Amino acid sequence: MSFPRRRESRQKALDPLLRGDDTKSMIKFISKYKFQILLWLSILSFIVIFSYLSIRRYQTLNSYYYDLGIMNQVVYNTSRGRFLEMTNQDLKKNVSRLAIHFDPILAVFAPFYKLYEGPEVLLIGQVIILGLGALAVFLISQKVLKKNLISLIFALTYLFYFAIQRVALFDFHAVALATTFFLFVLYFNLMKKNNWYYVFIFLSLMTKEHVGLVVFFLGIYLFFVKKEKKTGMITAILGIIFFIATVYFIIPYFRGSEHFATGYFVDIKSRLPNIIKNGTSYFRLMISSLFYSLFSPLTLLISLPEWAINILSINSNQRSFYFHYNSIIVAFLFYSLILGYKNFDRIIKSKILKAIIFLIFVSINIYSIYQYNPTPYFVKQPVHYNEIDKIKSDSIKFLVNKLKDENIKVATTPKLAPFFTERKYYFNFLYDGSYATMGKTDEDIYKNEIDKYTLADYIIINRSEIGDTSKEGIPVKFYFKLLNDKSFRMVYSDEQGENSIEVFKKI
C-alpha cells in the first residue's frame, strides 16, 4: 500500500516542473544556496585548472625523480602486490617506502592504477583532495561565524592561498593531503562527531611520521583550552605514541639505521642567528595575508612542531613557498584565521574600523596572489610549461613502450623519471637537487652518487639536463663518467645534439 503513495508524492513534487514552474523553482533554489553553489563552482574550477597544470608540468619535463618519480614507483609497485616498495638510491636496492617516510596513505591510490597507470592518477587525486579543503574551511566558518558571505570569502582565500596553489603544482606528496584531512578533523571536532573526527585523525597520521607531534599538540589544546578532557587525552596519547613508534622504531627497522632527516638538525647553537632571521622571514611570509589568525594564538600553536621542524632544518627548501613543507601549517593557519576573525569582531566595536581592516585583509591577499601565486596569469611569477619538441616527445614515447617490461632495470636523468618509474627497479642518474641546500659539497655528491647508475640495464639521458659539456659542472662529470664506462655503450640517440635523448645499454 505504501508504494503507490510514494509514487503519488513524487508525482506531486514533479507537478510544478510539469506546469512550467521549473524556472521559478530553480531561481528559488539558486537564491537559497547561492553561496554553496559558488563554493562548489570555485572548487571544481580549482580542480580542473590545477589538474591540467600539474599534468602539463609533468608531461613537459618539469617534474623530477624527487618526488613524482619516487611516488609513482611506490604506488605502481603496490598495485602489483609489492606493498610500498621502491628502489632506494642510497641503499642501492629495493626497500619499503617506510624506510624513508611513514606515508602508507600512498597505498590508497594503488587500486586506481588498475584503471590507469601513471602519475596523472596521483596529480589529479592530490588536487581533488586539496580542493575539498575549501569545503572544510567553509563549513568551519559557517559553524563558527554563522555568516555565509564571510565563509565563502575565507574558502576562496584558501583556494587562492599561495601555499595551496604551489603545492598543487609541485609534483605529489602524501603530506599535502594532510591539509584537508586536518581541516576536517577540526570541523568534526566542532560538530562533536567523534567517529568522523578519529577517521580524519587516522588519515592525517598516514601522511607522514612527524604528524604525530601535531596530533599530540592538538590533544593538549583540546584538553587544556577546550576542556574536552577525554578527546584531548586520547588524541594526545595517540599522537605521541604514533610519533615515537614511526620515527624511532618503524622507520629505523625498515631502514636499518636512524631516520635520515636527523642530519637536518645539526649545529643548532652555531646557526642560531640565521635560524632567528630565517624563521622570522618565514613566519611573516606565511601569516601576512592571514593576519586575523594572530587573534587566535593558541590554535596557531597546535602546529608549532611543524614550524619548528621547518625553521630549525638546514634544508632551506623547508622554508620556501614553492614546496610541500607548509602543508600541515596551512590547515591550522586557516582554523586560526576563522577563530581569530571571530575574536577580532568581538573585541572591535567600531563597524567602520572593522570594514577598513577587512578591506586591508582583501587587499593584502590580492597583493599576495600577485606576488607568490603561479596562476592566474596576471601575477609576478606565472607558470609557463612550454611544449617539448616533437622529436624528443616521440623518443620518450618510443622508449617507454620499448622498455615497458617492469623487470628491466632503468636509470634516467631526473626529469625523465616520472615516465619510467612504473617498474620494479629504477635508479636515478645524477642526484637529489636539494643536496646543495643541505651542506653537501660537489665532492661529496660526486663521491657518493656517481656509480649508482651502474646497477641499471639501460640508462636514458636527457642531454638538456646535463648542460654545457664544455664546462665542469657535476652533471657533466656524471655524463663523461658514463661515456667512458666500458660496461655501457650507446644504442640509441635522436641526434639533436645537446637536446638529444640518448640510451646506453649495459654490455
N, C-alpha and C positions, 0 to 999 in steps of 0.2 A: 504493500500500500504506500510505503514511503517513497518508492522510486518515482512514480508519476508526479508526486508533489515536488520533488527536487527538479524534475523536468519543467514543471509549471513555473517554479521560482526562477529557473534560468531563463525561461521564455519571457517572464516579466522584466527581468534585468536587461534583456535584449530589445524589448519593445521600444524604448526611447531611440535606440540606434536605427531600428527599422522605420520609425516615424520621421526620421530626418533630424533628430535632436543630437546626433553624434558630435556635431561641431560645438554646440554649447557644452556638452559633457566634456569634450576634450579641452576646451578653454578653461572650464572649471577645474579640471584635473591639473592642467599646467599651472594655473594660478595657485592652487593649493600646494603643489610640490615643486614650485619653480626653483627653489634653492637646491633640492635634491637632484633635479634634472640637470641643472647647471654643473653640479658637482660631478655627476656621472659622465657628462659630456667632456668635462675637463680631464677626468681620469682616463677615459677612453682615448682622448687626444694625446695625452702623455704616453700612453701605452703604444699607440700607433707610431708616433713620431720617434720615440726612443728605441723601439724595436727596430724600426727601419735604420736609424743612425748607428745603432750598436752592431747590427749585422753588416751594414755597409763598411763600418770601420774594420771589421774582421776580413771581409772579402777584398778590401783594397790594401791589404798588408799593413795595417796599422795596429794590429793586436800582436801579442807575443806569447812565447812559451810560458813566461811568468806574467799572468797566471792562466790565461784561457787555455793554452795547450795542456797544462797540468790538469785542470778541472775536466777538460774534455776526455783525457785518457782515464781519469779516475771513474767518471760516470760510464764511459764506454765499457771498461773492464767489469764494472759492477753489473752492467746489463748482460754481460757474457758469463756471469756466475763467479767472477773473481772479485769478491767484495772489497771495494775501496782500494784496489791495487793500482800502483803506479810505479814508474821507474824513477828511482831516486838518483839524482846526479852525483851527490856526494858519496853515497854508499855504493854506487855503480851496480845496482841490482834492483830488482823489483821488491817493493816493500808495501806495507799497508800505508794508506794516507795518514793513518793515525800515528805514524812515526814522525809526521811533520806538524799537523794540526788536528785537533779533535773537531771535525766538521762532518759527522755522518749524515747530516741533512742532505748531502750530495746524493745519497742513495735514492732519495725521493724522485729524482729526475731520471733514474735508470729505466723505469718502465716506458717512458716516452721515447727512449732510444730504440725501442722495438717498433715504433711507428716511423721514426725518422732519426737517423744517426748524424749527429753533427752539432757544433757549438751553438747553432741557431736555437736549439731547444733550451739551452742554459740562458742565453741572452734574452730571449722572449720571456722565459719564466721569471727571471730576475726583475725585468721591467714591470711585469704584471704585479708581482708582489710588492715592489716599491710603490707603484701607483696606488695600490689599495691602502697604503699608509695614509693617503689623503682622506680616505673614508674614516679611518680611525681618528684622525685629527678632528674631522667634522663632528663625529659622534661624541668625542670627549668634550669639545667646545659646546655643543648643544646641551650636554648634561650639566656642565659647569656654569655656563653663561646664560643659557636659555635665550640666545639671540641667533637666529638663523643667518642673518647677513654677516655678522662678525665671524660666525663659524665657517661660512663659505670663504670669507677672505683669508682666514687662517689656513684653511685647506689648500687654497690656491697658493698661499705663501709657501707651504710645504712643497707643492709641485714645482714651484719656481726657485726654491732654495738651491743655491749653487752646489752644496754637498750632495743633494739628491740627484741633480742632473749630471754631475760629474761622475758619481759612482755608477750611474746607469750606463755610462759610456766606457768606463774603464774595465773592459773585459767582464769576467764573472767572479764573484767572491761570495762564499756562503754567508759570511758575516754581514754582508749588505742586507740580507733578508731579516736580520735581527732588528733593523729599524722599524719595520712594520710589525713584527712579532711583539716587540716591547710596547709599541703603541697600543696594541690590542690587549696586552697584559694590563696596562694602566686603565684602559676603558672597562674591561670586565671587572677589575677591582672596584671601580667607581659604581658599577652596576650590581655589585655584590653577587656576581655569578662565578662562584669559586671553581666549578668544573672547567669552564672555559678559561678562566684565569690560569689554572695549572696546565692546561693544554698548551697555551701560548708561552708559559714559562718553560715547559719542556722543549718546545720548538726553538725558543731562543737559545737554550743551553746547547742544542745540537748544532749551532752555527760556529762555535769556536770555544776553545778551552778557557780563556780568561773571562768569558761571560759570567762564569760562576761568581766572580768578585762583585760584579754589578748586581747580580741577583741577591747576593749577601747584603749589599748596601740597601737594596730595595726592601729587604726584610727588616733591616734595622729602622728604616724610615717608617714602615708600616707599624712596627712595634711601638716606637717611641713617639712619633709625631701624630700618626693617625689613630693610635691606641687600638689597633687591630692586633691584639696580642697573639692569638692562635695563628692567624695567617702570617703575621710577621715572623714569628718564631720558626714556623715550618719553612717559610721562604728562605730565611737567613741560614738555617741549618742545611737545607738543600743546596744552596749556593756555595757555601764554604766547603762542603763535602765534595761537591762536583769539581770545584777548582783544584782542591788538593789531589783528588783521585786522578784527574786528567793530566795535570801538569807534572806531578811528582811520581805517578805510578803508570798510568796507561801509555802516555807518550814515551817515557823512558823505556818501558817494556818493549814496545814495538821498534824503537829506535836503537836500543842497545846503549844509550847514553842519555845525558840530561837534555832537556829541551834546548834546541839550537838558539832560541831567542834570548837565552840568559846572557849571551855575549853582547846584547844591545845595551846593557845597563851597567857598564863598567866605568870606573873613574868618575863617579858622580860628583865627588867633592871637588876635584880639579876642574870639572866642567860647569860648576855651579853658576858662575856669572853668565855664561852662554845659555844655560838652562833657563835662568830667570828671564833673560832677554827674549829668547825664542818662545818661551811659554807665554809671556805677556802678549807678544805679537799674535801667537796662535789663538789665544783666548779672545782677543779683540776681533780677529778675523771671523771666528765662529759666531760670536754673540752680537756683533754690532747691529746687524739687521733684525735681530730678535730681542731687542733690549728690554722689552716687557718682562722677559724671563728673569731679569735681575731682581724683580719684585717677588720672586718665589725662590729664594736662595737654597732652601732646604731640599727642594726637588732637584735643583741643579747638582747638589752634592751626591745624589744617587749614582751619577755617572763619574764620580771622582776617580775611581780606579782607572777608567779609560783615559781620562785627562792625564793622569799621572804616567801611564804607560807611554802615551804619545809624546809627552813633554820630556820625560827622562831618557827616552831612547836616543841612541847615537844615529839612528836611521832618520834622516831629516824628511824622508818621504812621509813619515807618520804625522807630520805637521803641515802637509801640503793639502790644498783644496782639490787637487786632481785625483786623489786616490780614495780607497775604501776605508781608511783607518778611522774616519769620523762617524761611521755608521751608527754605532751604539749611542754615541753622544747626541746625535740628531734627535733620536726618539725623546730623550729627556729634555732637550732644548725646547721642543715643541710642547711638551707637557708643562714645562715651566712657563713657557710663553702664555699659555691659556690661563694657568693659575695666577701668574704674575699680572696679566691684564685685569683679572677679577680683583686682585688686591689693589692695584692702581686705581681702578674705577671706584673702589670703596673708600680709598684714602683721599683722593682728589675730589673736591665737591664742585668746583667750577666746570660747567659744561663747555665753556669756551676754551679753557686750558686743556680739557680732555680732547676736544676736537683738534686743537693745534698739535698736541703730542701725537695723536693718531695720524694726522697729516704728515708729520715728520717720519713716523713709522713707515708709511706708504712710500714716501719719497726716498728714504734710505734703502728700502727694498728694491725700488726701481733702479737706483744707482748700483746696488749690489748685483742686480741682474746684468746690467751693462758691463760691470767691471769683471765679473767672475764666471758668468754662465756661458755654456757652449752654444746655446740657442735660446731665443730666436736669433736671426741673423744680424740684427741691429745691436750687436754687442762688441766689446773690445776684442775678445778672442773667440770668434766664431769658428766652429769646426768645419773643415772642408776636406772631404775624403775623395780625392781625385781618382778616377778610374785608372787601373794599371793597364799597360799597353796589351794589345790582343795577343801578341806573341808570348809574352810572359804568362798571361792568363791561360792560354791554350797549353803551354808547357806544364803548368801546375795541374790542370785537369787531366792531362795525359798521364802524368806521374802518379797522381792519386789513384787512378784506375789501374795503372801498371803495377803498383805496389800495394794493392788493396788487401793482399793476404796478411792477416793480422799477426802472423808469426814471423814476418820479415822484420828484422831489427833495423830501424831507420833513425838517422840523425839529420837534423836540418838546422839552418840558421833560425834565430828566434821567431821572426815574423812569418815563417812558413809553418811553424809548429802546429797551429790550430787545424791545418789542413791534413796533417799526417799523424796525429796522436790517437786516431781510432785504431789502436793496435795494442798488442800485449806489451811490447817493448819499444821504448823510444828514448833516444839520447840527444840532448840539446848540444848543438855545436855553438861555440862561443860560451857565454857566461851570463850570470844574473846582472842586469844593468844597474841594479841598486848597490852593487859592491862598493862603488866609489863613495857613496854616502855613508858607508859603514866602516870606513877607515882602512879598507884593503888597498894595498898598493898595486901597481901594474905588475910588479914582480911576483906578488902573492897570487894574483889572478893567473898569470902565465904558468907558474909552477904547479898550482893546484887544479887547474881546469883544462890544461892543454891537451891531455890524452884521453879524455872521456869519450870522444867520438870513435875511438878505435874499437869499441865494443859493437858498433853497428855494422850491418851488412851493406847498407847503402848510405851515402851522405849526400844530401841535396843542399846546394849552396845558392843563395840569392846574392849575387855579386854586389848588388847595391847596398847590402848590409855590411859588406867588408870595407867599403870606402876606397879611397885613393891608394892604390897599391904602391905608389912611389913614396908614400910616407910610412913611418914606422909605428903605426898605431897597434894596439893589442889585437884587434880583429885581423889586421894584415898579417901579423905574426902567426896567428892561428891558421890562416889561409895558406901561407907559404909552408908551414909545417905539414899540412895536408898534401900540398903539391909535391913535396919532397919525400913523402911517406911511400916506400916501395910496396907496402901492403895494399895500397889502393891505386886504382887507375881510373881516369875519366872515361865514362862510357856514354855520356850524353851532354850536349850543350846546344842551346838555341842560338848561339853565335851573335849575341848582342853586346859583346864587349863587357864593360863594367856594369851593364844592366842585365847580364845573362843569368839564366838558370843553368847550373851545372850539376851533373850527377857523377859521383865516384862510387865505384864498387870494390868491395874487399876481394882481393885475389885469393 
